[in-house]
């Protein structure tokens, strides 16, 4: 993480930023976030990230006191202050007012706090290895598909995979359907067609996921979105993960299966098309508004 952060539209050193000890974010994890990739010193697909953040805030009961333009300006200021050319930013909306059994009225103006931080780009291993997580995703949860700050289940799932020397893990839901990876969306290729879990499986509506689906259409790659099993995933010709931090990351190993790049690889074609988008972040941002 970098030296400076934005807290409620103020730039300060991370060690000096202060949040209330008693608030809904601290007591209940009532808050939402999004991770934005930074290319050439600009946030990538900001409009899509902000729209999703507001939608998730509404589902989590977090009121937003901040506007799109002012947040975008503060993020740009933070990127400049931390001299981020290629990296990532985390934008968090944290609820203040505490309701329920631990009700507490602080008297502070505003219903939420905005905390923004940046960091270097996440290093992607050259050979990404994937396993199956023993943990399940609950699609009946009222927060299924919402990026809340209470991510301990995901952290534990990721740590369990890392303890077995894997980089990431496939999550299934209570019906045994493939939902995605712990911190990324999941795609695979079979006989030239592209597959990914539908949002109804518990898959996250990732911004990079949406771009990959759009690019697949532009490249005339047949695309299937639905409910799939681990057996179907195991028969894939190619597998790759997507997220703001990873971009498009091909998987080299899935348990006992091995995958190697080959001529005409769908994953490599999509990764190159995505790379072209990021070469000019300003044009890509305009693309997201259309």
N, C-alpha and C positions, 0 to 999 in steps of 0.2 A: 504494500500500500504506500501511496505517496504522502508527502509532508502536509499538504494543505487539504482541507475539506470545505464544503459549503454546508452551513447549518442555518436554515431559515433565511436564505438569501444573503448571508454574511460569510465572507471568506475568512478562514482562520486556520491556525495550525491544528492538526489533528489532536495533539496532546492537550490543547487548551479549549477545545469545543466541549460544551457542557449540555447535558440533557437532564430533565427531572428524574430523580430516583424513583418516584412513584408516578407511573402513568400506565395506560392500557398496554403499551408496547412491552414494558418491563414485566408487568404482572401476567398478561395473557398472550403475549406475542402478537398483539393486534397491530399489524402493520404489513405492508406489501412492498415489493421491490422489483426492479428490473435491472438487468445487466446489459449495458450498451457497449458495443464494440467501437473503438476509436481508430479511424484510419486517416492518415494525413492530417492529424490534428482536428478532425471533425467527428462528431457522433454519427454513427451509421444507422440509418432508418429510425431517426428520432421520433418522427410522427407516429410510426407504428408502435414504438415502445411506450410513448406517452398515452396513446389511446388504450392500450392494454392495461397499463398501470391504473388508469382511472376506472376501467371496467372491473379490475380485480379489487380495487379499493372499495367500490360500491358493494361487491359481494362480501367483503370482509368487514363491512361496517366502519370503514375509515373515511372520515370527511376530509376533503382536500381543500386547503386554503390557498393553493398556489395555482397559477395559470401556466399554460403551455409556453407562451413566449418568454415570460420572466424566468421560468425554470431553464429553458433552452439557453437564455443569455447567461445565467449563472453557471450552467454547465460549461459553456464556452469559456467563461472567465476562469473556471477551475482548471480546465484543460490547458489553458495558456499559463496559469500560475505554476502548474506542476510540469510544464514543458512536455506534454504527452503528444508524441507524434504517432505512435502505434501502441495501443493499450486497450483498457476497458474502464468503464465507469459504472458504479452501482448507485442507483437512485432509489431512495427509500422514503416512503410516507409512513410516519409513525403516529398512531392515535394517542391523544393526550388524556381525554376524559375517561375516568375509570367508572364503569357501571357494574351492577351486580352486587355480590356479597361484600366486595371490598371497595365500595363506592367511595370516591374521593374527588372533591372539587378543589382544584388548585387556585382558581381565580385568575389564571393566566388567560390572556386573550388568545384566540385561535383554537381550532379543534385538532390540529395535527402539526407535526414537525417534519421538515424536509431535510434529510441528510444525504449529501452526495459526496462520494469519494472516488478516487481513481487509483489504478494500479497498472503495472506492466502487463503486456499481453500474456495470456496463459500459455506456457510452453507445451506444445503438442508432441507427444512421443512419435518417433518415426514409425514405430510398429505398435499400433494401438491394440491392446488385448482386452477381450470382453468375456465375462462369465455371466451366470444366471444368479441373481440375488435370491437368498432364501426368504426375503421379505416381500409382502404383497401390498399393492396399491388398492385403496378402498374407493371405488367409484361412487359409493353412496354417501361419502362424506360431503357436507355442505361446502367444503373448500377444495373439492377435487378439481385439479387444473388451475388452482390459484397459487401464485407465487407469494406466499406469506413469509414473514421473517422468521417464523418458527419452523426451521428447516432441520431440526435435530434428527428426525427419522431418515431424511436423505443423507445427512452427514454420517450417521451410523451405518447406513447401507453402503456408502462409498468407502468408509473405513474398513468394513468387513471384506469388501472386494480387494482393497489394497493389501490387507493382511494376508490374502492368498496370492499376492503378486499379480493381480489384474489391474488394469487402468480404470475400467468402468464395469458396470453390471446392468444386465437387462432386468427390468421390473415387469412382473405380470400382475394382473388384478385378481380380484376374488373369484373370477370365473376362469382363470387360467389363460386369459388373453394377454398377448404381448402389449405393453403400454408404452414402453420407451426405455431409455437408460436413466440412471439416477439423476444426472445433471445435464441431460441432452436428449434431443429427439433422435429417433432411430429410423433408418431407411435400409432397405435391402433390394437387391436386384436378382430376378430369376428369369432366365430366358429373354433378356432384354427389356423386361417390364420392371417398373419401379414400384415398390410397396412401402407403405408406412401405416402405423396404427391410426385409426380414427380417433377423434377427440373423445368420443363416447367411451373409449377404453380407459380413459384417464390420462391420455397423452396431453402434454402441454402444448398450448397454441403458440409455439415459438415463432419469433419473427424470422429467424433464419429458415426454419421449416417452411414458412409461407413463401419465402423467396425461392427455395429449392423446388417447390411444387410449381411455381410460376415458370421457373427456368426449364423444368421438365417439359412443360407445354410448348415453350418456345423451341426446344430442341426436338420436338416430336417424339419424346420418350413416352411410351404407354404408362399410365399411372393408375394405381389401385390403392384406395384408402379404405380400410375396413378392420374387422376383427380377425386376428390371426393367432395361430398357436406357436409354441416354441418349436414344434416339429417343422412347421413351414419355414420359420426363420433358419432352422438348421440346414434346410435344403437350398439356401441362398447361394448364388454365384458370387455376390459381392455384398458387403455390409458397410455402412458408414454412419457416423454420428454427426449431428448438427447442433450448434448453439452459437450464441454471440461470442463466447470465449474461444470455441474451437473452430468456428467457421464450418467447413466440411472436412471431416477427418475420417479417412478410410480405416477400416478395421482389418488388421492382419491376422488375428486369431480370435476365434470364438470357441471357448472350451477346447475341444480336440480337432476343430476344423481350422484349416489354414487358407489364407487368401493372398493372392499376389496380383499386382496390377498387370493388365494385359492390353494389347492394342484394341481400341474400341471400347474400353471400360466406360460404363455409364457414370460411375462415381467420379472418375477423373475428368470426364467431359463436363459434368456438373460443377466440379470444383474449379475448373478453369473458367467456366462462365461466371461463377460467383466471384472469382478473383478479379475478373474484368470489371465487375460492378464496383468492387472496393477500390479499384485504382483511381476512380474519381468519385469520392464520397459525396461531393456536392451534387453531381448528376444523379447518383443513386438516391439521395435524399429527396430530390425532386420527383424521381420515379415513384417513391412511396406515396406522394401526394396525389398522383394521377388516378 
